[in-house]
Amino acid sequence: MTEIEPVAAQERAVRGLVAAGGTGLVSAGTGCGKTLMSLWTIDRVARQEGVEPGDLSVLVVAPLRTESGWRRAVGQVWPDDEVKFNALSKRRKTEREALESLLNGDKPRGVSFIGWELLASVSKRKGYDARAGKVKSKAMTRVLGGVEFDWVIGDEIHRACNFRTVTSQVLCKVKARHRLALSATPAGGQPVNIYGALKYLWPKKYPGFTKFAQAFFTSEPCYFGGPYSVTYGAEKRPGLLSKGHRARGEWQDMRIEDVAGALPPVDIRRVDCAMTAEQRRQYKQLRDEAVAWMDDHPAVVGLPVTRDMRLRQATLGQMRVRTVQGEEDEWYFDPGSRSGKITALLDILRDVGDEKVVVYSPSRKFQVPLVAQLEKAGYSCTRVDGEHKDEWQSFLDKDGPQILCAVIPAVAEGVDGLQRVCRHEVWVGLDPSVVRCVQAQGRLHRTGQTGTVVRWLLQCPGTVDTESVIPRLDQRYADLKVSGLI
């Protein structure tokens, strides 16, 4: 495999991280080469320390979908097979044996790859939480056999941005001489959650959350919490938190334009969709009464967060309810569920012609009528969601399916190559997470895209689409943007 060299912007970032000793945050947009920059940093710092790359022990904690990308990057940075790549899992015998060896305290050589979920599952225990007043999962005192790695890399570090989760606690307890954190959105959906990444990188500098949040972020009382609850907004001053880190080279951020130059533009087209009469009836009942009559059955939504989810689903299509004895009602879409958004989508596809299209949906359940009705209309489809993880790769073939139906959380990470075969995308709805929306937008608008990306946003006027979801996402995006965290 041919060795690859960094471009000017990547070179500046790598030099900064090397000057900082090999520990730092790479907050770079989708397609900027965060994986390669982290490996180049490790290679240079190791050589400065007199350590051969083949003798290093590096742990990569990342989404499973990115394993092939990490394997390829290791081969590009160290093309002579001097650094071994090991996947840790419970699926294959060799990978399972490598994991068991690590848990027994044997330090592996090379780059070891482990998924976020597996890291948490093998490193937690049940224990009493005095704050919660009940037994909860906690991070073990001795994580991964107590092995000290030369480097630990947290890829998509926003997965550990909530410091109260087991995932974040486990990651912070992994022993390593150097630490790197990678993400286009390291704070997740709220600026104050950057604390999770900083605590992982520099635990002694950021020991307590409350003091950190009060020092750097605006706040206001939270009337839905306890008497001392507050919510945190943007930084008190843009750059207040990152200024010192950037000066030392520990915090590197860049946009795709810095690496690849100006990308083709994005043509955003908002399409107003009329809900069917049944959709409108279900929506109004859920909004006004928190009860929707499905045939002769009253389907009740109790919690505000549940009602918000059902309202968003009601804008997608007509829903059905299946009663389950002794349990909550099961809401679902059937293959023939009528939908104003599917009608609008079919109109768009007729205008697009034979070109490939990615259809983004916030709901896995909505995949059922979406795929069924597209195929009934004569379109070839494949999908990417929790149950169909690798089938999307057939979409990359010239003679492959024309439509990729993608659930936003499933396509947000580790899916690359779509930009080389497609420039049209249709969003039937938005995910409530600004992070996942931003990442999904980067699937087509990234390095390798040669044409204008045409993005259709389907929305139902007078519903949560325009009155709640979009304004809420816009505000969260603005808070992250002003803090330089997106």
C-alpha positions in Angstrom: 0.0 0.0 0.0 1.4 3.5 -1.0 2.3 5.8 1.9 0.2 9.0 1.9 1.4 12.5 2.9 -0.6 15.2 4.7 -1.7 18.4 2.9 -0.8 21.8 4.3 -3.7 22.1 6.7 -3.2 18.6 8.0 0.5 19.2 8.4 -0.1 22.3 10.6 -2.5 20.3 12.8 0.0 17.4 13.2 2.9 19.7 14.0 0.7 21.3 16.7 -0.2 18.0 18.3 3.4 16.8 18.2 4.5 20.0 19.9 1.9 19.4 22.6 3.4 15.9 23.3 0.9 13.8 21.4 -2.1 14.5 23.5 -4.9 16.6 22.2 -8.3 17.2 20.5 -8.8 17.1 16.8 -12.1 18.9 16.1 -12.2 18.6 12.3 -15.2 18.4 9.9 -16.3 15.3 8.1 -13.8 14.2 5.5 -10.8 16.2 6.9 -8.8 13.1 7.6 -8.9 12.9 11.4 -7.9 9.2 11.4 -4.8 9.9 9.4 -3.8 13.0 11.4 -4.0 11.0 14.6 -1.7 8.2 13.2 0.8 10.7 11.8 1.0 12.4 15.2 1.6 9.0 16.9 4.3 8.1 14.3 6.2 11.4 14.8 6.0 11.6 18.6 7.1 7.9 18.9 10.1 8.5 16.7 11.0 11.6 18.8 10.9 9.4 21.9 13.1 6.8 20.2 10.3 4.2 19.9 9.8 2.2 16.7 6.2 2.2 15.5 6.1 -1.6 15.5 6.7 -1.6 19.2 3.8 0.7 20.0 0.6 -0.3 21.8 -2.3 1.8 20.5 -5.9 1.4 21.5 -8.6 2.8 19.1 -12.1 3.1 20.6 -14.4 3.8 17.7 -17.8 3.0 16.1 -17.7 -0.5 14.6 -18.5 0.8 11.1 -15.2 2.6 11.0 -13.0 -0.5 11.4 -12.3 -0.8 7.7 -11.3 2.8 7.6 -8.9 2.5 10.5 -7.4 -0.7 9.0 -6.8 1.1 5.7 -5.3 4.2 7.4 -2.8 2.1 9.4 -1.7 0.5 6.1 -1.3 4.0 4.5 0.8 5.5 7.4 2.9 2.4 7.9 2.8 0.7 4.5 5.6 -1.9 5.2 3.4 -3.9 7.6 5.6 -2.7 10.5 2.5 -2.0 12.6 0.0 -4.8 13.2 -3.8 -4.1 13.2 -5.8 -6.1 15.7 -9.6 -6.1 15.9 -11.0 -6.9 19.3 -14.5 -8.5 19.4 -16.5 -11.5 20.5 -17.4 -12.5 16.9 -14.4 -14.4 15.5 -12.1 -16.8 17.3 -8.9 -14.8 16.8 -10.5 -11.5 17.8 -12.1 -13.1 20.8 -8.8 -14.6 21.9 -7.0 -11.2 21.5 -9.7 -9.6 23.7 -9.4 -12.3 26.4 -5.6 -11.9 26.3 -5.9 -8.1 26.9 -8.4 -8.6 29.7 -5.9 -10.9 31.4 -3.4 -8.1 31.4 -1.2 -9.0 28.3 -0.2 -5.7 26.6 -0.8 -6.0 22.8 1.5 -4.6 20.2 0.3 -2.6 17.2 -3.1 -0.9 16.8 -5.9 -2.6 18.6 -9.5 -1.6 17.6 -12.5 -2.0 19.9 -16.1 -0.7 19.5 -17.6 1.7 22.0 -20.3 -0.7 23.0 -17.9 -3.6 23.6 -15.5 -1.5 25.6 -18.3 -0.5 28.0 -19.7 -4.0 28.3 -16.4 -5.7 29.3 -15.5 -2.9 31.7 -18.6 -2.4 33.8 -20.0 -3.9 37.0 -23.1 -3.5 39.1 -22.8 -1.2 42.1 -24.9 0.9 44.5 -25.2 4.6 43.4 -25.7 6.7 46.5 -26.8 9.7 44.4 -29.4 7.8 42.5 -30.3 5.7 45.5 -30.3 2.4 43.5 -28.0 -0.2 41.9 -26.6 0.9 38.6 -23.8 0.0 36.2 -20.4 1.5 37.0 -17.0 1.4 35.5 -14.7 -1.2 36.9 -11.7 0.0 38.9 -9.3 -2.0 36.7 -10.3 -1.5 33.0 -8.9 -3.8 30.2 -6.7 -5.8 32.5 -5.0 -2.7 33.9 -2.8 -2.5 30.7 -1.2 0.9 30.1 -1.2 1.7 26.3 1.2 4.2 24.6 -1.9 5.9 23.1 -5.6 5.6 23.4 -7.7 7.3 20.7 -11.4 8.1 21.2 -12.9 8.3 17.7 -16.2 10.1 17.6 -15.5 11.3 21.1 -19.0 12.9 21.3 -20.2 9.3 22.2 -18.5 9.9 25.6 -19.4 13.6 26.0 -21.9 12.8 28.9 -19.5 12.3 31.7 -22.1 10.5 33.8 -22.5 7.6 31.4 -20.6 4.3 31.9 -19.0 4.7 28.4 -17.4 8.0 29.5 -16.3 6.6 32.9 -14.7 3.5 31.3 -12.9 5.5 28.7 -11.4 7.8 31.3 -10.1 4.8 33.3 -8.2 3.3 30.3 -4.5 3.8 31.2 -2.3 5.5 28.5 0.7 7.7 28.3 -0.9 9.9 25.6 -4.5 10.5 24.6 -6.2 11.7 21.4 -9.9 12.7 20.9 -11.4 12.9 17.4 -14.8 14.3 16.3 -16.4 16.9 14.1 -18.7 17.7 17.0 -16.7 16.9 20.2 -19.3 18.5 22.5 -22.2 16.5 21.2 -25.5 18.5 21.1 -24.6 21.0 23.9 -21.5 23.1 24.3 -21.1 22.4 28.0 -20.7 18.7 27.2 -17.2 19.3 25.8 -16.3 18.6 29.5 -16.5 14.9 28.7 -13.8 15.1 26.1 -11.6 17.4 28.2 -11.9 15.2 31.3 -10.8 12.2 29.2 -7.8 14.1 27.8 -6.7 16.1 30.9 -8.4 14.6 34.0 -6.2 16.6 36.5 -7.0 19.9 34.8 -10.7 19.3 34.7 -11.7 17.4 37.9 -15.2 18.7 38.5 -18.1 19.5 36.2 -20.0 22.2 38.1 -16.9 24.4 38.6 -16.0 24.0 34.9 -19.5 24.8 33.6 -19.9 27.9 35.8 -16.5 29.2 34.7 -17.0 28.9 31.0 -20.7 28.8 30.1 -23.8 30.9 30.5 -26.6 29.4 32.6 -30.2 29.9 33.6 -32.5 28.1 36.1 -34.2 24.9 34.9 -37.7 25.0 36.3 -38.4 21.4 35.4 -35.6 20.0 37.5 -34.8 20.3 41.2 -34.4 23.5 43.2 -30.8 23.9 42.2 -31.1 22.7 38.5 -29.7 24.9 35.8 -29.3 24.6 32.0 -26.1 25.8 30.3 -25.9 27.6 26.9 -23.1 28.9 24.8 -19.6 30.0 26.1 -19.5 33.3 28.0 -17.1 34.6 25.4 -16.3 32.7 22.1 -13.0 31.0 22.4 -12.8 31.4 26.2 -12.3 27.7 26.8 -10.2 26.8 23.8 -7.8 29.8 23.6 -5.0 28.4 25.8 -5.3 24.9 24.4 -5.0 26.2 20.8 -2.0 28.3 21.7 -0.2 25.1 22.9 -1.3 23.1 19.9 -3.5 20.8 22.0 -6.8 21.7 20.3 -6.8 21.5 16.5 -9.9 22.4 14.5 -10.5 22.7 10.7 -13.2 22.6 8.1 -13.2 20.5 5.0 -12.5 23.6 2.9 -9.1 23.9 4.7 -8.1 20.4 3.4 -9.8 20.1 0.0 -10.4 23.7 -1.0 -13.9 24.9 -1.8 -16.4 22.1 -2.2 -19.3 22.3 -4.7 -22.2 24.2 -3.2 -25.3 22.7 -1.6 -28.7 23.6 -3.2 -31.2 23.4 -0.4 -34.9 23.1 -1.4 -37.6 23.1 1.2 -40.8 21.3 0.1 -44.1 21.8 2.0 -46.0 18.5 2.2 -49.7 18.1 2.9 -50.6 15.4 5.4 -53.4 13.0 4.6 -56.7 13.5 6.4 -55.9 10.5 8.7 -52.4 11.8 9.4 -53.9 15.2 10.3 -56.5 13.7 12.6 -53.9 11.6 14.5 -51.6 14.6 14.8 -54.3 16.9 16.2 -55.4 14.3 18.7 -51.9 13.7 19.9 -51.1 17.4 20.1 -54.3 18.5 21.8 -55.4 15.5 23.9 -52.3 13.2 24.1 -54.7 10.4 22.9 -55.1 9.2 19.3 -58.0 6.9 18.5 -56.8 4.0 16.3 -60.0 2.3 15.1 -61.8 1.7 18.4 -58.7 1.7 20.6 -57.5 4.9 22.5 -53.7 5.1 22.2 -52.3 7.2 25.0 -49.0 9.0 25.2 -48.2 10.0 28.8 -44.8 11.7 28.9 -44.1 15.0 27.0 -40.9 13.4 25.4 -43.0 10.5 24.2 -45.7 12.8 22.7 -42.9 14.8 21.0 -41.6 11.6 19.4 -45.2 10.5 18.3 -45.9 14.0 16.8 -42.7 13.7 14.7 -43.7 10.2 13.6 -47.2 11.4 12.7 -45.7 13.9 10.2 -44.1 11.0 8.4 -47.2 8.9 7.8 -50.3 7.2 9.2 -49.5 5.1 12.2 -51.0 2.0 13.6 -51.2 0.6 17.1 -50.9 -3.0 18.2 -52.0 -3.8 21.7 -49.7 -6.0 23.8 -51.2 -7.8 26.9 -49.7 -6.3 30.0 -47.3 -4.0 28.2 -47.4 -0.6 26.5 -49.0 -0.3 23.1 -46.7 -0.9 20.1 -46.8 1.9 17.5 -45.8 1.0 14.0 -46.2 1.8 10.3 -47.5 -0.8 7.9 -46.3 -1.2 4.3 -49.3 0.6 3.0 -49.3 3.6 5.4 -50.3 6.7 3.5 -47.9 9.6 3.7 -47.9 13.0 2.2 -44.1 13.0 2.4 -43.8 9.7 0.4 -46.1 11.3 -2.2 -43.8 14.3 -2.4 -40.7 12.0 -2.5 -42.1 10.2 -5.5 -42.7 13.5 -7.3 -39.0 14.4 -6.7 -37.8 11.1 -7.9 -39.7 11.5 -11.2 -37.9 14.8 -11.7 -34.5 13.4 -10.8 -34.8 10.6 -13.4 -32.2 7.8 -13.3 -29.8 9.4 -10.9 -29.0 7.9 -7.5 -30.7 9.4 -4.4 -30.1 9.0 -0.7 -33.3 9.3 1.4 -32.7 10.2 5.0 -35.3 9.3 7.7 -35.2 9.8 11.4 -37.3 6.7 12.1 -36.3 3.1 11.6 -40.0 2.1 11.7 -40.8 4.4 8.8 -38.4 2.3 6.6 -41.2 -0.2 6.3 -43.7 1.9 4.2 -40.9 3.9 2.6 -39.1 0.9 1.0 -42.3 -0.9 0.3 -43.9 2.0 -1.6 -40.7 2.9 -3.4 -40.4 -0.7 -4.7 -44.0 -0.7 -5.6 -43.4 2.4 -7.7 -40.6 0.5 -9.6 -37.5 1.9 -7.8 -34.7 -0.4 -6.7 -33.8 0.2 -3.1 -31.3 -0.8 -0.4 -31.2 0.4 3.1 -28.9 1.2 6.1 -30.4 0.9 9.6 -30.0 -1.2 12.7 -31.0 -4.4 11.0 -29.3 -3.8 7.6 -25.7 -2.6 8.4 -23.7 -3.5 5.3 -26.2 -3.8 2.5 -25.7 -0.1 1.7 -22.4 -0.9 -0.1 -24.3 -2.3 -3.1 -25.5 1.3 -3.6 -21.9 2.2 -4.6 -21.9 -0.1 -7.6 -22.7 1.5 -10.9 -25.4 -1.0 -11.6 -26.5 -1.1 -7.9 -29.8 0.1 -6.4 -30.9 3.6 -7.3 -32.3 4.6 -3.9 -30.5 4.3 -0.5 -33.0 4.6 2.4 -30.9 5.6 5.3 -31.9 6.0 9.0 -30.0 9.1 10.2 -28.3 7.6 13.3 -27.2 4.6 11.3 -25.6 6.5 8.4 -24.1 9.3 10.5 -20.8 7.5 11.2 -18.5 5.2 9.2 -20.3 5.4 5.8 -18.0 6.7 3.1 -18.1 6.7 -0.7 -21.6 7.9 -1.2 -20.3 11.2 -2.5 -18.6 9.5 -5.5 -21.8 8.1 -6.9 -24.6 10.4 -5.7 -25.4 14.1 -5.3 -29.1 14.1 -4.5 -30.5 13.7 -1.0 -34.0 13.9 0.3 -34.8 14.3 4.0 -38.2 13.1 5.0 -37.6 14.4 8.6 -34.8 15.6 10.9 -33.2 13.7 13.8 -33.6 15.5 17.1 -29.8 15.4 17.5 -28.0 18.2 15.8 -24.8 16.1 15.9 -26.3 13.3 13.9 -27.9 15.7 11.4 -24.6 17.5 10.8 -22.7 14.2 10.4 -25.3 12.8 7.9 -25.1 16.0 5.9 -21.4 15.2 5.4 -22.1 11.9 3.7 -22.5 13.6 0.3 -21.0 17.0 0.8 -17.4 16.0 1.4 -14.1 15.4 -0.4 -14.7 13.5 -3.6 -17.9 15.2 -4.4 -17.7 16.8 -7.9 -21.2 18.2 -8.4 -23.6 20.5 -6.6 -25.4 18.6 -3.8 -29.1 19.0 -4.1 -30.8 18.6 -0.7 -34.6 18.5 -0.5 -36.0 19.0 3.0 -39.6 17.8 3.3 -41.7 19.5 6.0 -45.4 19.7 7.0 -46.3 23.3 7.7 -47.9 24.1 11.0 -46.5 21.0 12.7 -43.5 20.2 14.9 -41.5 20.1 11.7 -41.5 23.9 11.4 -42.6 25.0 14.8 -40.4 22.9 17.1 -37.7 20.6 15.5 -36.1 23.1 13.0 -36.0 26.1 15.5 -34.6 23.8 18.2 -31.9 22.4 16.0 -31.1 25.9 14.7 -30.6 27.2 18.3 -28.4 24.2 19.3 -26.3 24.6 16.1 -25.9 28.4 16.8 -24.7 27.7 20.4 -22.2 25.1 19.1 -21.1 27.3 16.2 -20.3 30.4 18.4 -18.2 28.2 20.7 -16.3 26.7 17.7 -17.6 23.2 18.6 -19.1 22.4 15.3 
